[in-house]
Amino acid sequence: MTLTRKIIRSLPATGLAAATLTAGLGGTAHAAPRPTAPHITAPGPTAPRTAVPGPTAPRAASPQLGWTLTGTGVQARFRGLAAVDRRTAWAAGSGGTVLRTVDGGRTWAKVAPKDAAGLEFRDVEAFDADNAVVLAIGEGDASRVYRTSDGGRTWTTGFRNDDPKAFYDCMAFFDRRHGLAVSDPVDGRFRVLSTADGGRSWKVLPAAGMPAALPGEAAFAASGQCLVTHGSRDAWIATGGGERSRVFHSRDRGRTWTVSAAPLPSGAASGVFGLAFRDARHGVAVGGDYRPGEPSPDAAATTGDAGRSWRLAPRPPAEYRSGVTYLGPLLIAVGPTGSDLSRDNGRTWTRFDSGSFDTVSCAHGGCWASGEKGRIARLGR
């Protein structure tokens, strides 16, 4: 039985077409804090780690679903995460830490680049157990991209930032060769890097196709999901920090962009933190105010037109959420105070776990979450 099928069996089936029962898992594929933020989220209080029941109890024949914590043996905060499948996942975090598992989380190997001590990794994109790309964020040459093709035994440096005004936050790939990375505004516009060789080399794309940034606008390097892709050409960037939250959209692999306002509140500590798209039109934005104890009443919004317009979720997560991903026809959002599930494309959400996580990633039968104090978990038993 697939993981998606188990979750659907544990929820009310109303509204779910029979065809969704066999849907596969969707994927969605973050450094020294910048003094003026909003590049990172402040750590929230440590929440209980046990799963809590959803709106209805699972059927007796179905296993209790929730996050199963794995033993990483480290205390790093993992805001970068890439699921490959149920057995293989990569995590990238603070203190120059990169981990990999190939046995479903029973063991984790430390596989960071040898010169990474002190770097803050905030994003990782993994293609399989051997090939992965990691992004370190920060001002100047603290922003770097590394690539491995042998499971982390050796790494090459694909990019080292030489512009003190640039600060890279997130990256995403369309396929094994083509990908983008985004920096906070440089000279009034977000800067975008592009690779066509799997991260071995990168180039800065022309700024002419990028709309002007708002005063104070930036991307949040909180979950590796401020930049996401779908298909071979579509990409989206999530922002906050300015007078309003916005979502940028490119249909040509980052060469030209349009931008639309998002209804999530925006400020120095708030905005859109994570995006997920199930296809080229339908997507979800999550975020809020990352400060512990601050309310986030409008923490999710949805789009059905590729991000040209957004609608607030009628029943969003109750608190700030930094990461979101599709799990077949379902959605999972995570944050420092818990995890939520939506089965209606992000319009209504129900909490199913109260543990602290920063990001979530699902692919090919495996769904993983990671966060503070070395916490990495796998969904299901």
N, C-alpha and C positions, 0 to 999 in steps of 0.2 A: 504494500500500500504506500502510495507516495505521501510525502509530507503535506502537500497541499490538500490531498484527500482527507488525511487525518484531521487537519484543522477545520475543514468544511464540515466533517461529520460531528465535530464538537460544538458547532454553532447551529442556530436555526437555519433551515434550508430555504426558507421563503425568499423568493427573489433570485435565487441562484439557478441558472439554467443547467440542465443536465450536462451540457457540453463543458461547463467549467470544472466539473469534477475530475476531468482528465487533463486540465491545463498544466503546463510545466511551470517551473519557477522562473520569475523574471529577475534580472539583475539591475543594479543601478550603479554601478560603480558609480593646518592640519599639522609654533615653532618657537623660538624664543618669543615670549609675548612682546608685542609692540606697546610701548608705554601708553599710547593714546587709544589702544584697542579701536575698533571692534574686530580684531583678528582672531581672538580666542574667546572662549566662554569661560567664565569663572567657575571653579568647581562648586557643584552643589553639595548639599549635605548627603552623607552616605545613607541610602535608604535600605530597608530590609530587602533581602535577596530572594525571598520566596515568592512563587507565583500566587496570584490571587484569582478567584474564580471569575469567569466572564459573566455575561448577562444570563446565561442558562447553563446548568451543569452539563458536562459531557455525558453522552450515553454510556451506559455501563460497559459496553463492549469497546469503547474508545479509550486510549490512554490519556492521562492528564497531560495537557500541553502546556509548555512554558519553557523558559530558558534554563538550560543545564550548564552551570558554570564549569569551566575547565581550569586545571592548575597550570598557570603560566610560570610561576616561580619568580615573577618580577613585580615591581610596583609602578611601572610606567603608566602613563595615561595614553590609551590608544584611541585616537580620533581618526586614524586611517585604517581601513579594513577592506579586504577583497575576498569574497567567497569564490572558490573555484567549483566545489561540489561538497558533498557531505563529509568527505574525508580531508579535503585540502582547503586551507585558507591562509591568508597572509595578514599580518597586522603591523602597523607602523605607529610609533608613538614618541613620547618625550625621552630626553636623555639619549638620543641617537639609537633608539631601540627598534629593531625589526625582528619579528618572529614569524615562523612558518610551521604549520602542522600538516602532516600527510596521513594521520591516523585518527581523524575525527576529534582532535583535541586532547587525546590521551597524553601526548607529549608535544612540547613546543621547542623548536630549535632556535637559538639566537643566530641570526644570519645577517646582521647589519654590516654595511660597508666599514672597512677598517678605519677610515678617517672620519667616521660619523660621530665620534664622542662629542656630546654637547649640542648636537643639532636637534632640532624639533621636527620630527617627521609628522606630517598631517594628512598625507594621502598615499595610497598604494593602489595600483592597478595590476592585477595578476591575470595572466592568460592561461597558465597551467601550473603544475608543481615546480617547473624549472624557470619559467620566464615571468618576470615582474619588473615594474617600474615604481620607484618611490620618490616622493616630493618632500623636501625639507623647506620650511618657510622661514622668513625673517628678512630683515633689511640687508641690502647689499649682498655679499656673497654667501650669507646664510641661506638664501634661497638657492636650492640646488635640485637637480634631478639625477638619479642614479638608475642604472639598469643592470639586471642580471639575467643570464641564460643558463645558469647551472645551479639553480636552487638557492642562491645566496652565497655560494662558496667564494665567488669573485664578483666584483661589480666594476662597471665603467661609469665615468661621469659624463652624462649626456649634455648637461647644461649647468653652468655656474654663473649666477647673475653678477654683472659688473656695473649695474646702474644703481647708485645709492638711493634713488627715488622709487625704485621698484620693490614690491613686496608680494611674492607669489603666494596664493592661497589654496588653490585646488587644481586638479587636472582630471581629464576624462578621455577615454579612447572610443573611437567609432568601430575599430577592428584592431587586429594585432599590429598594424603598422601606423595607422593614422590617429593622432590624438592632439589635444589642446591643453594648455595650462593658462591660468588667468592671474594677473597681478592687479592689485589695487590701482586706482588712477595714477597715471604719470602724465604730467602736463595737461590735466583735465579730462583724460579719457582712460578707460580700462585698457590695459595692455594684454595682448593675447600672444602666446607662443604656439607654434605648430610643429609637429613632427610627422614625417612620412616614412620613417624607418624603425618604428617600434620604440622610440625614445632614445635611440643612439645619438641623434643630433636634433637640434631645435633651432627655429628661427622666429624672430619677432615679426608678426604680421603688420601690414600697414595700418596706421591709426585712422585713416580717412573714412573707413567704413564703420567706425564705432561712434555712436552718439555721445555727446558730452555728458560727463558725470555731474551729479548734483553736488553742492558743497557738503563735505563730510561723508559722502557716499563711499562705501567700501563693500567688499565681500567678507563673509565670516569664515575663517578657517577652523570650523568647529567640528566638521564631520566628513570632510572630503566630498561634500555634495552641494557646494555652492556653484559648481560647474558640472553639468550632466549632458549626456548625449543620447540620441536614439537613432537607429538606422545608420546610414552611411554618410549623412550630411547635416542633420539637425543637432543643434547645441543650444543650451540655455545657461544663463548666469543669474544667480540670485544675489540681491543686494539689500543693504539696510544702512543705518548710520546717518542718512540724510533726512530731509523733511518728509520723505515718503519711501516706502519699500518699492522696489521695482524688479522686473524680470526682463533680461535681454534675451533675444532669440536670433540665431543665425541659421539660415538654410543652406549655406555654402561652406561649411567647415570653418567658420570663423572669419571669413573675409569681410562680410558685411553683416550688420546687426540692426534690428529694430528693438524698441524698448516700450514696455507698458507698465503702468502703475499696478501694484498689488495691494490688496486691502489690509494686509497685516500691518499693525502699528510699527512705526520706525522711529529710531532715536539712536543715541550714542551706543546703547546696549541692546538694541532691538532691531528687528527686520526679518527678512526671509533667510533662514539658515540652511535649509535643505530642499531639494527638488527631486521628483521622480516622475517619469513619463512611461506610460504603458504602451503608447504608440506615438505617432507624430503629432497628434492633436490633444490627447487626454493626459492631463498631468495633475500633480498635487504639489503645493508649497507648504512647508511647515516652518515654524519659528516662534517668535515672541520676544520676551525680555529675559536674557540669560541670568540676570542677577538673582541670587537666591532670595526667595520670599516675595519677589515682585510679581504682580499678577500678569497673566498673559491670556486675556479673555478671547482673543481672536487668533488662535495659534495655527490655523490651517485654512487653506483656500484651494479651490479647484478651477481647472480650465478645460474647455472642450474645443478650443480653437487655436491650439498650439501656443497659448500664452498671450494672445492679443487682448483677452479680457479674463478677469478672475472674479470668482464669487466666494465670499466667506462660507466656510462650512457651517451648516445650521447647528450642528453639535460637534464642535472641535474638541481636541484633547483639552483637558482642564488646565494644563500648564505648558510652559515652554517645551518645545521639542526641537532637537537639532538634526536628527537623521530620519530618513524615510525611504522605504523601498516597496516595490511590488513583490508579492508572493503569489504568483499566478493571478487569479482575479482579486486577490485580497491586498490590503496595504498594512504595513507595520510602521509605526513611528516610535522613536525612542528619545529619551532625554534623561537628565539627572534624577528625575523623580518617578520615572516609570516608563512602561511600554504600552502602546495602544494599538488596537486592531480596527480596521474599517473593512466592511464587505460591500460598500456601495460607492466605491471610487472616491472615498475621502469626504463624503458629506457628513457622515456620523461616525463617531469613534467611541470605543469602549476599552477601558484599561484592562489589561490581563496580567500585568506584572508590575511590581513596585520597586524593582532594583534599578540602580543607576547605570545608564549607558549613554554614550555619545553618538554612536553611529551603528548602522545596521546594513547588512549586505546579504543577498540571496541569489543563488545560481545553481542550476543543474542538481536539484534535490537537496541542497544544503543552504541553511539560513543561519547567519551568525550575527552577534552583536558584541560591541566592545566599548570600554570606557575607562574610568579612573581606577587607580590602585591595581593595575594589572588584570582587570576584569575582562575576560572574553568568554562568551557563552554560545552554545549551539541550541537551536530550537528543536524541541522534541527530546526523546530519550536517547 
